[in-house]
Amino acid sequence: MAGLIAPVARLIEEFSKLPGVGTKTAQRLTYHMLRAPADEARGLAAALIAVKEQVAYCSVCSNITETGVDPCAICADDRRDAARICVVEEPLDVLAIERTGEFRGRYHVLHGAISPIDGIGPDQIRARELIGRVTGGAIDEVILATNPNLEGEATAMYLADLLAPHVASVTRIARGLPVGGDLEYADDVTLIRSLQGRRQVER
């Protein structure tokens, strides 16, 4: 960037790579860090490094877990219903559903949704791992809790077809969530109603 010294330009460029952060926001964040105490900048840098070095993915559900803790705490909890799996797009969605206290089964995190426009197909999400988990007949119900937008609906329909031969009941969370919304922004009451009102997937 013209007129900027290299370290400032580099930080602006790195902030700009974050989702939802445009050039103007990246510049504001950079100049905030310039004015902040050195300890604050070091704390941010240390937190970023720790996330990459101390966080891993659960080998069972693909949710995030601490490095060396596998399976994750939810998968390792014998009090949870192992015959019921709730499928979500991102780890933040697990937190949102857990906050309600309504669901006591296990999870499966896809890490995305099918979106041909963005070049994301079935092979780019963790659908194969989900099918591997349900093969064998030990799962009574799979709840498809993908986001209620075009990508989430397409993903749910794709998974429903794959799951049908292996699971007795494949349900979809009810439309208590606004179309185009994300689970992580939903309030607790809306999420509870969505889980309580789940229905059989129509194919």
RAPETA-V744660 format. One record per pair of residues at least 6 apart in sequence whose C-alpha atoms are under 8 Angstrom apart, sorted by sequence separation. I is the first residue (numbers start at 1). J is the second residue. D is the distance in whole Angstrom. If there is no record, write none. Layout:
I,J,D  I,J,D
This chain:
15,21,7  16,22,6  57,63,6  58,64,6  65,71,8  66,72,8  74,80,8  88,94,7  97,103,7  114,120,5  115,121,6  146,152,5  147,153,7  164,170,7  177,183,8  16,23,6  33,40,8  57,64,5  58,65,6  65,72,5  113,120,7  114,121,5  146,153,7  163,170,7  1,9,6  33,41,6  56,64,6  57,65,6  64,72,7  65,73,8  114,122,6  183,191,8  16,25,8  55,64,7  56,65,5  57,66,8  63,72,7  146,155,7  177,186,7  13,23,8  16,26,5  55,65,6  56,66,6  114,124,8  146,156,7  160,170,7  12,23,7  15,26,5  55,66,5  56,67,5  58,69,8  59,70,7  60,71,6  114,125,7  145,156,8  54,66,6  55,67,5  58,70,6  59,71,6  112,124,8  113,125,7  144,156,6  13,26,7  54,67,5  58,71,5  94,107,7  112,125,6  177,190,6  12,26,5  15,29,8  53,67,8  58,72,5  61,75,7  111,125,6  176,190,6  177,191,7  12,27,6  15,30,8  60,75,7  94,109,8  110,125,5  111,126,7  176,191,7  110,126,5  156,172,8  12,29,8  109,126,7  110,127,7  176,193,6  177,194,7  12,30,6  91,109,6  176,194,5  11,30,6  86,105,7  88,107,7  90,109,6  174,193,7  175,194,6  85,105,6  86,106,6  87,107,6  88,108,6  89,109,6  90,110,6  91,111,8  174,194,4  84,105,5  85,106,5  86,107,5  87,108,5  88,109,5  89,110,5  90,111,5  173,194,5  174,195,7  8,30,7  83,105,7  84,106,6  85,107,5  86,108,6  87,109,6  88,110,6  89,111,5  90,112,6  108,130,7  173,195,5  174,196,8  81,104,6  82,105,6  83,106,8  85,108,7  87,110,7  89,112,5  173,196,8  174,197,5  80,104,5  81,105,4  82,106,6  89,113,6  173,197,7  174,198,5  80,105,5  81,106,7  142,167,7  173,198,4  174,199,7  80,106,7  141,167,6  144,170,7  172,198,5  173,199,7  63,90,8  64,91,7  140,167,6  141,168,6  142,169,6  143,170,6  144,171,6  145,172,6  148,175,8  171,198,6  172,199,5  63,91,6  139,167,6  140,168,6  141,169,5  142,170,5  143,171,5  144,172,5  145,173,6  171,199,5  172,200,6  134,163,8  137,166,6  139,168,8  140,169,6  141,170,6  142,171,6  143,172,6  144,173,6  148,177,7  171,200,4  172,201,6  136,166,7  137,167,7  141,171,7  143,173,7  148,178,7  149,179,6  150,180,8  170,200,6  171,201,5  75,106,6  131,162,7  135,166,6  148,179,5  149,180,4  169,200,7  170,201,6  74,106,7  75,107,8  127,159,7  131,163,7  134,166,6  148,180,6  149,181,7  113,146,8  134,167,7  147,180,8  148,181,6  147,181,7  148,182,7  147,182,6  115,151,6  147,183,6  114,151,6  113,151,6  114,152,7  113,152,6  114,154,7  114,155,5  160,201,7  113,155,6  161,203,8  160,203,8  63,107,8  157,201,8  61,106,8  63,108,7  61,107,6  62,108,6  63,109,6  157,203,7  61,108,4  62,109,5  60,108,8  61,109,6  62,110,7  85,139,8  83,138,6  84,139,6  87,142,7  143,198,8  83,139,4  84,140,6  85,141,6  86,142,6  87,143,6  88,144,7  89,145,8  82,139,7  83,140,5  84,141,5  85,142,5  86,143,5  87,144,5  88,145,5  89,146,6  83,141,7  84,142,6  85,143,6  86,144,6  87,145,5  88,146,5  89,147,7  84,143,8  86,145,6  87,146,7  88,147,8  96,183,7  96,184,5  100,188,5  95,184,8  99,188,7  100,189,8  93,183,6  96,186,8  102,192,6  93,184,5  100,191,7  92,184,6  96,188,8  100,192,6  103,195,8  102,195,8  97,191,7  96,191,8
